Amino acid sequence: MDIKKIAIGSDHAGFDLKEKVKEYLTNSGIKFEDFGPFSDDRADYPDYAHPVASSVENKNADLGILICGSGNGINMTANKHQEIRSALCWREDIAEMARLHNDANIIALPARYISEELALKCIDIFLKTEFEGGRHADRVKKINC
């Protein structure tokens, strides 16, 4: 996949990691749109998950990155969007399989439970891994209600 733009968002618990991810993306030459928040003041994850998911769903971004404390709330919110396959990832192999077998288009990270180093490795793998297709494509087609 030739990635042209990433959509990124978090809540207050994910803000610091989001800023590190933005630095990583910038240093990697990857364009992104930050949907907020823009400080570590209290923020509700749906306010940022929905715009990121909409951006990916509407093809304004190729993939998305979402971050909250546990990764669960922001992930659940993104997955309410019909064309979104958001995967909660906390290990490199999970990030790889999310793309390889599930064609995930958003990675959700648990800021309180993952190191910055591991988070960046997961993102790197997520962005570089292509969907395998084949038998997995038939399964992915069955996800939407």
Protein Blocks (a to p, Z undefined) as FASTA:
>chain_A
ZZfbdcddddfklmmmmmmmmmmmmmnopacddebjabfbdcdfklmmmmmmmmmmnopa
fbdcdddfkommmmmmmmmpmkbccdddfbfklmmmmmmmnopabdcddfklccfklmmm
mmmmmmmpcceklmllmmmmmmpZZ
